[in-house]
Amino acid sequence: MELGYFPTLASDATAVFSHLMMHAAHKLNGPTCAHAILTTAELIEVLPKASASKETMP
C-alpha cells in the first residue's frame, strides 16, 4: 500500500549478519523500497535542508 512516504536507507547504519546480506540490503533490496540510500553523515547534512524547503531528499 502506497502511503506517500519516502524511506531512506542509512547504508553505514545497517545491521546484518554477513557481507553478502549487506550487499543484498544496499544493492538489491534497497533500491526497491528506499527513496534514497545515504550514509549517516549525508543524511544529517540533507535533513535540515529538506525540512526547511519541504522538499524530498535526493
C-alpha positions as CSV (number, residue, x, y, z in Angstrom):
1,M,0.0,0.0,0.0
2,E,1.4,3.4,-1.0
3,L,1.2,5.9,1.8
4,G,3.4,8.6,0.2
5,Y,6.4,8.1,2.4
6,F,10.0,8.5,1.1
7,P,12.0,6.0,3.1
8,T,15.8,6.5,3.3
9,L,18.3,3.7,4.0
10,A,21.4,4.7,6.0
11,S,24.0,2.5,4.4
12,D,26.5,2.7,7.3
13,A,23.9,2.0,9.9
14,T,22.5,-1.3,8.6
15,A,22.7,-4.3,10.8
16,V,23.2,-7.6,9.0
17,F,24.9,-11.0,9.7
18,S,27.2,-11.1,6.7
19,H,28.8,-9.1,3.9
20,L,26.6,-10.8,1.4
21,M,23.5,-9.7,3.3
22,M,24.8,-6.2,3.4
23,H,25.2,-6.2,-0.4
24,A,21.7,-7.5,-0.8
25,A,20.3,-4.9,1.5
26,H,22.0,-2.0,-0.2
27,K,22.2,-3.0,-3.9
28,L,19.3,-5.4,-4.4
29,N,16.5,-4.7,-1.9
30,G,17.3,-1.1,-1.0
31,P,16.5,0.5,-4.4
32,T,13.2,-1.4,-4.4
33,C,11.9,0.2,-1.2
34,A,14.1,3.2,-0.4
35,H,13.8,6.6,-1.9
36,A,17.4,7.3,-1.1
37,I,20.4,5.4,0.1
38,L,22.8,7.7,2.0
39,T,25.4,7.5,4.7
40,T,24.6,8.8,8.1
41,A,26.7,11.9,7.5
42,E,24.9,12.6,4.2
43,L,21.5,12.1,5.9
44,I,22.4,14.5,8.7
45,E,23.5,17.1,6.1
46,V,20.4,16.8,4.0
47,L,17.7,16.7,6.7
48,P,17.8,20.4,7.7
49,K,17.7,21.4,4.1
50,A,14.8,19.1,3.3
51,S,12.9,20.2,6.4
52,A,13.3,23.9,5.6
53,S,12.3,23.6,2.0
54,K,9.6,20.9,2.4
55,E,11.2,19.0,-0.5
56,T,12.0,15.3,-0.6
57,M,15.6,14.1,-0.2
58,P,17.8,13.1,-3.1
